[in-house]
Amino acid sequence: MTAEQVEELRRQIAELSEQLEVAEQRLSRLQITRETMDEILGDGTEVDDQHTRTAGSDSGNDPKRTVPQHVSVRLAGALEAFNGWNVGS
């Protein structure tokens, strides 16, 4: 192995270290976001099948994509509140 190869490996390690740091920061922010969303949306109540609907449709055919009704109501309320804000004024 030559000195040039060693230097190239060091450069690659430095580049990968930077990429790793960025990825770890993004992961940390995603974890914080998930925890925040769980706090906002997850009130801990049990929801039976009659109070769920399929995300993105009213058919309810895809059991993997069901959303508790209280989540939909909260999201709609959040959107309504957001639309009332005077952002940028």
C-alpha positions as CSV (number, residue, x, y, z in Angstrom):
1,M,0.0,0.0,0.0
2,T,1.4,3.4,-0.9
3,A,1.2,6.7,0.9
4,E,-1.2,8.0,-1.8
5,Q,-3.5,5.1,-1.1
6,V,-3.4,5.7,2.6
7,E,-4.2,9.4,2.1
8,E,-7.1,8.5,-0.2
9,L,-8.5,6.1,2.4
10,R,-8.2,8.9,5.0
11,R,-10.1,11.3,2.7
12,Q,-12.8,8.7,2.2
13,I,-13.1,8.1,6.0
14,A,-13.4,11.8,6.6
15,E,-16.1,12.1,3.9
16,L,-18.0,9.1,5.3
17,S,-17.7,10.5,8.8
18,E,-19.3,13.7,7.6
19,Q,-22.1,11.8,5.9
20,L,-22.6,9.7,9.1
21,E,-22.9,12.8,11.2
22,V,-25.5,14.3,8.9
23,A,-27.5,11.0,8.9
24,E,-27.3,10.7,12.7
25,Q,-28.6,14.3,13.0
26,R,-31.5,13.6,10.6
27,L,-32.3,10.4,12.5
28,S,-32.4,12.3,15.8
29,R,-34.8,14.9,14.4
30,L,-37.0,12.1,13.0
31,Q,-37.1,10.4,16.4
32,I,-38.0,13.7,18.1
33,T,-40.7,14.3,15.4
34,R,-42.1,10.8,16.0
35,E,-42.2,11.3,19.7
36,T,-43.9,14.7,19.3
37,M,-46.5,13.2,16.9
38,D,-47.1,10.3,19.3
39,E,-47.8,12.9,22.0
40,I,-50.1,14.9,19.8
41,L,-52.0,12.1,18.2
42,G,-51.7,9.2,20.6
43,D,-54.2,9.8,23.5
44,G,-53.9,6.2,24.6
45,T,-57.5,5.3,23.9
46,E,-58.4,2.0,22.4
47,V,-60.2,2.3,19.1
48,D,-62.3,-0.5,17.7
49,D,-62.7,-1.4,14.1
50,Q,-65.9,0.5,13.5
51,H,-64.0,3.7,14.4
52,T,-61.2,3.3,11.9
53,R,-61.1,4.1,8.2
54,T,-58.5,3.4,5.5
55,A,-56.0,6.2,5.0
56,G,-56.6,8.0,1.7
57,S,-60.0,6.4,1.0
58,D,-63.4,5.6,2.6
59,S,-63.4,1.9,1.5
60,G,-61.7,0.4,4.5
61,N,-60.4,-2.5,2.4
62,D,-56.7,-2.3,3.4
63,P,-56.3,-3.3,7.1
64,K,-52.6,-2.3,7.0
65,R,-53.5,1.4,6.3
66,T,-56.2,2.1,8.9
67,V,-56.2,5.4,10.8
68,P,-58.1,5.8,14.0
69,Q,-60.9,8.3,13.5
70,H,-59.7,10.5,16.4
71,V,-56.4,11.0,14.5
72,S,-58.2,12.2,11.4
73,V,-60.3,14.6,13.5
74,R,-57.2,16.0,15.2
75,L,-55.4,16.4,11.9
76,A,-58.3,18.2,10.5
77,G,-58.5,20.5,13.5
78,A,-54.7,21.2,13.2
79,L,-55.1,22.1,9.6
80,E,-58.0,24.4,10.4
81,A,-56.0,26.1,13.1
82,F,-53.0,26.4,10.8
83,N,-55.1,28.0,8.1
84,G,-56.1,30.6,10.6
85,W,-52.5,31.7,11.3
86,N,-51.2,34.8,9.6
87,V,-47.9,33.3,8.6
88,G,-45.4,35.8,7.2
89,S,-47.4,38.9,8.1
